[in-house]
Amino acid sequence: MSSWAEFLLWLGVVFPLVFSAGPGNVLCAVCGAANGFRQSVPFILGLDLVYSAYALLAGFGLAAVVQRYPAVMLAVQLAGAAYVAWLGIKMLRRTHVAKKQAAKPLRFIDGVISQALNVKGITIILTMYSQFLNPDEPLPYQVLSLSAALLALNLLTHFTWAYGGAWIAEKFASDAAVQTQGRVFGSMLVAIALWLLYRALG
């Protein structure tokens, strides 16, 4: 991300994916409500340790492919734009969310396992790299900066959900709120997908 415009575009793509009510966020909220904010921190650190490891591995792996096969980038960008559009349409159609209940305090290892098995997290990372890696710029710097930005956004998101605890779990994960959230985030993602498609083809 070499400019504020790139950063705002990145934020427009990644924020609704990261902040929406997924398994990790709902678990953070439930953990915060049941165990308090401080006891939620180890769980959050476990989540984001795995997330950051995945981001670095995916980034350097994809960077190597892009360097060797530059033509692959267009196909990856088009697939990423299609995936963002599909997520937006899926959010627009969403009417409820399944809540997970914490039977006991969630620990660091619980966060590691939860994120390791979270397909949503992996697809967010791949979507991010498909749209924001530029083969004309130093790739190690891009991977590190994108991974750091993603880590900061994830920590902010998970701490927000945990700190809000029961209130956020109730308001943001209720059926009515998910419908509103789906309309807002879904419309945003469809619009962003169209812009990404235009940028890839342009």
SULKA-V908211 format. One record per pair of residues at least 24 apart in sequence whose ideal C-beta (glycine too) atoms are under 8 Angstrom apart, sorted by the first residue. I is the first residue (numbers start at 1). GAP is how many residues later the second one is. D is the distance in Angstrom with one decimal. If there is no record, write none. Layout:
{{I,GAP,D} {I,GAP,D}}
//
This chain:
{{1,131,6.7} {1,141,7.9} {1,144,6.3} {1,145,7.1} {1,148,7.0} {2,132,7.9} {2,135,6.8} {6,126,7.2} {7,142,7.8} {9,183,7.6} {9,186,7.4} {10,118,7.3} {10,122,5.7} {10,136,7.7} {10,139,7.0} {11,142,7.9} {12,176,6.6} {12,180,5.1} {13,71,6.4} {13,114,7.1} {13,115,6.9} {13,118,6.3} {13,176,7.7} {13,179,5.4} {13,183,7.4} {14,110,6.8} {14,114,5.7} {14,136,6.8} {14,139,6.4} {15,138,6.9} {16,75,7.7} {16,169,3.9} {16,172,5.5} {16,173,5.8} {17,70,6.9} {17,103,7.7} {17,107,4.8} {17,110,7.2} {17,172,7.8} {18,106,6.5} {18,132,7.8} {18,135,5.5} {18,136,6.1} {18,139,5.2} {19,138,5.1} {19,141,8.0} {20,71,7.0} {20,161,6.4} {20,165,5.6} {21,76,5.0} {21,151,5.5} {21,152,5.0} {21,157,6.1} {21,160,6.8} {22,96,7.6} {22,98,5.2} {23,77,6.4} {23,91,6.9} {23,95,6.2} {23,97,7.2} {24,90,6.1} {24,91,6.5} {24,94,6.0} {24,96,7.9} {24,97,7.1} {24,134,7.0} {25,132,6.6} {25,133,7.0} {25,136,4.7} {26,71,7.2} {26,73,5.9} {26,74,5.7} {26,135,7.6} {26,143,6.5} {26,147,5.5} {27,73,5.6} {27,75,6.9} {27,79,6.6} {27,87,6.4} {28,130,4.8} {28,131,8.0} {28,133,4.0} {28,134,4.4} {29,132,4.5} {29,133,6.6} {29,135,6.3} {29,136,6.0} {29,137,7.5} {29,139,4.8} {29,140,3.8} {29,143,7.4} {29,144,7.0} {30,69,7.3} {30,70,6.5} {30,71,6.3} {30,72,4.8} {30,139,5.6} {31,71,5.5} {31,74,7.4} {31,75,4.7} {31,131,6.1} {32,129,7.0} {32,130,3.5} {32,131,6.1} {32,132,6.9} {32,133,3.7} {32,134,7.8} {33,132,3.7} {33,133,3.6} {33,136,5.8} {34,68,5.2} {34,71,7.4} {35,67,7.5} {35,70,4.7} {35,71,7.4} {37,122,7.9} {37,125,5.7} {37,126,5.2} {37,128,7.4} {39,66,5.7} {40,66,7.3} {40,122,4.0} {41,121,7.9} {42,64,8.0} {42,65,5.8} {42,66,4.1} {42,69,7.0} {43,63,4.1} {43,64,6.4} {43,65,6.6} {43,67,5.7} {43,68,4.3} {44,67,6.4} {44,111,7.2} {44,114,4.4} {44,115,6.6} {44,118,6.2} {45,63,6.1} {45,66,6.6} {46,61,7.4} {46,62,4.2} {46,63,6.3} {46,64,6.5} {46,65,2.4} {46,66,4.2} {46,67,7.9} {46,68,7.6} {46,69,7.0} {47,64,4.1} {47,65,7.6} {47,67,6.2} {47,68,4.5} {47,107,7.4} {47,111,6.2} {48,63,7.7} {48,67,7.6} {48,103,6.1} {48,106,5.1} {48,107,5.8} {48,110,6.7} {49,62,7.5} {49,63,6.5} {49,66,7.9} {50,61,7.5} {50,62,5.4} {50,65,3.9} {50,66,5.2} {50,71,7.9} {51,64,5.5} {51,70,5.6} {51,74,7.7} {51,99,7.2} {51,100,7.1} {51,103,5.6} {52,95,6.1} {52,98,7.5} {52,99,5.0} {54,61,7.9} {54,67,6.7} {54,68,6.1} {54,71,5.6} {55,70,5.1} {55,73,8.0} {55,88,7.9} {55,91,7.2} {55,92,4.1} {55,95,5.5} {55,96,7.4} {56,87,6.7} {56,88,7.9} {56,91,5.4} {58,64,7.6} {58,67,5.0} {58,68,6.1} {58,71,6.1} {59,66,7.8} {59,70,5.6} {59,74,7.4} {59,83,7.6} {59,84,3.4} {59,87,6.4} {59,88,6.1} {60,79,7.9} {60,80,7.6} {60,83,5.6} {62,64,7.7} {62,67,5.0} {62,68,7.7} {62,71,6.4} {63,70,6.3} {63,76,4.0} {63,77,7.5} {63,79,7.4} {63,80,5.8} {66,67,6.0} {66,69,5.0} {66,73,7.2} {67,68,6.7} {67,72,6.6} {70,65,5.4} {73,60,7.5} {73,62,6.2} {74,126,6.3} {76,54,4.4} {77,53,5.7} {77,54,6.2} {77,119,7.0} {77,122,7.9} {77,123,4.0} {78,119,7.1} {78,122,5.8} {79,51,6.6} {80,46,7.5} {80,47,5.0} {80,50,3.3} {80,51,5.0} {80,116,6.8} {81,50,7.4} {81,112,5.0} {81,115,4.1} {81,116,4.5} {81,119,6.2} {82,111,7.3} {83,40,7.0} {83,44,5.6} {84,43,6.3} {84,47,7.9} {84,105,5.4} {84,108,6.0} {84,109,4.1} {84,112,6.3} {85,104,7.1} {85,105,5.7} {85,108,3.6} {85,109,7.5} {85,112,8.0} {87,99,7.9} {87,102,5.4} {88,97,7.5} {88,98,4.6} {88,99,7.0} {88,100,7.2} {88,101,3.1} {88,102,3.8} {88,103,7.9} {88,104,7.7} {88,105,6.1} {89,97,6.8} {89,101,6.7} {90,96,7.4} {91,90,7.6} {91,91,4.3} {91,92,7.9} {91,94,5.1} {91,95,3.4} {91,98,6.5} {92,90,5.7} {92,91,6.3} {92,94,3.5} {92,95,6.9} {92,98,7.5} {93,89,7.3} {93,93,7.8} {94,84,5.9} {94,85,7.2} {94,88,4.2} {94,92,7.7} {95,80,6.3} {95,83,7.1} {95,84,5.7} {95,87,7.7} {96,79,4.5} {96,82,6.1} {97,76,5.1} {97,78,7.4} {97,81,4.7} {99,70,7.1} {99,74,5.6} {125,25,7.2} {131,65,5.6}}
//
